[in-house]
Amino acid sequence: MNTMQADFIQQAGSAAAMLRALANEQRLLILCHLEAEGELNVSALGKRLTLGQSALSQHLAKLRDEGLVEIRREAQTVHYRIADDRVRALLGTLRQQFCPEL
């Protein structure tokens, strides 16, 4: 296998991991809220979604583990924001295709 093929396989793996994270409706909604509002704390996200604290924390941990969101701590409050510009670009494409009126 040449270097180009190895790079392509690695990039395909990265894309698949991102798409798996986005394939969950709740994680997609979390990212949509973060993309629209820039940065939100857990409490604000919880008010926008119909998720319990435990489920929300699990989804945020998955998104953080995949490198899609990052955190900023402010005293006791943890703020989340999108960490990867590719996520913003993909969310923009999804919005154009599925909800262009927004």
C-alpha positions as CSV (number, residue, x, y, z in Angstrom):
1,M,0.0,0.0,0.0
2,N,1.4,3.4,-0.9
3,T,1.3,6.5,1.2
4,M,-1.6,8.0,-0.7
5,Q,-3.8,4.9,0.0
6,A,-2.8,4.9,3.6
7,D,-3.7,8.5,4.0
8,F,-7.0,8.0,2.3
9,I,-7.8,5.0,4.6
10,Q,-6.9,7.1,7.7
11,Q,-9.0,10.1,6.5
12,A,-11.9,7.7,5.7
13,G,-11.7,6.4,9.3
14,S,-11.8,9.9,10.7
15,A,-14.8,10.8,8.6
16,A,-16.6,7.7,9.6
17,A,-16.0,8.4,13.3
18,M,-17.3,11.9,12.9
19,L,-20.4,10.6,11.0
20,R,-21.0,8.0,13.7
21,A,-21.1,10.7,16.3
22,L,-23.4,12.8,14.2
23,A,-25.7,9.8,13.5
24,N,-27.3,10.1,16.9
25,E,-30.2,12.5,16.8
26,Q,-29.5,13.9,20.3
27,R,-25.8,14.5,19.6
28,L,-26.8,16.2,16.3
29,L,-29.2,18.5,18.1
30,I,-26.5,19.3,20.7
31,L,-24.1,20.3,17.9
32,C,-26.8,22.3,16.1
33,H,-27.5,24.3,19.2
34,L,-23.8,24.9,19.7
35,E,-23.3,25.9,16.1
36,A,-26.2,28.3,16.3
37,E,-25.3,29.9,19.7
38,G,-21.6,29.5,19.8
39,E,-21.1,28.3,23.3
40,L,-23.5,26.9,25.9
41,N,-23.2,25.6,29.4
42,V,-24.7,22.2,30.4
43,S,-27.7,23.8,32.1
44,A,-28.5,25.9,29.0
45,L,-28.2,22.8,26.7
46,G,-30.4,20.8,29.0
47,K,-33.1,23.5,28.8
48,R,-33.0,23.3,25.0
49,L,-33.2,19.5,24.8
50,T,-35.5,16.8,26.2
51,L,-32.6,14.9,27.8
52,G,-31.9,14.1,31.4
53,Q,-28.6,15.3,33.0
54,S,-27.1,11.9,32.8
55,A,-27.9,11.3,29.1
56,L,-26.8,14.8,28.2
57,S,-23.5,14.3,30.0
58,Q,-22.9,11.0,28.2
59,H,-23.6,12.6,24.8
60,L,-21.3,15.5,25.6
61,A,-18.5,13.1,26.7
62,K,-18.8,11.2,23.4
63,L,-18.6,14.4,21.4
64,R,-15.6,15.5,23.5
65,D,-13.9,12.1,23.1
66,E,-14.3,12.4,19.3
67,G,-12.8,15.9,19.4
68,L,-16.0,17.5,18.1
69,V,-16.5,19.8,21.1
70,E,-14.2,21.4,23.6
71,I,-14.8,22.8,27.0
72,R,-14.1,26.1,28.8
73,R,-14.3,26.1,32.6
74,E,-15.5,29.2,34.4
75,A,-15.5,28.6,38.2
76,Q,-18.1,25.7,38.6
77,T,-19.6,26.1,35.1
78,V,-18.5,24.1,32.1
79,H,-19.1,25.7,28.7
80,Y,-19.2,23.7,25.5
81,R,-18.4,24.8,22.0
82,I,-17.7,23.2,18.6
83,A,-14.0,22.3,18.4
84,D,-13.7,21.3,14.7
85,D,-14.4,23.6,11.8
86,R,-15.3,20.5,9.7
87,V,-18.3,20.0,12.0
88,R,-19.5,23.5,11.4
89,A,-19.1,23.0,7.6
90,L,-21.0,19.7,7.8
91,L,-23.8,21.2,9.9
92,G,-24.1,24.0,7.4
93,T,-24.5,21.5,4.6
94,L,-27.1,19.5,6.6
95,R,-29.0,22.7,7.3
96,Q,-29.1,23.6,3.6
97,Q,-30.4,20.2,2.6
98,F,-32.9,19.5,5.4
99,C,-34.0,22.9,6.8
100,P,-33.1,25.7,4.4
101,E,-35.7,28.0,6.0
102,L,-33.7,28.3,9.2
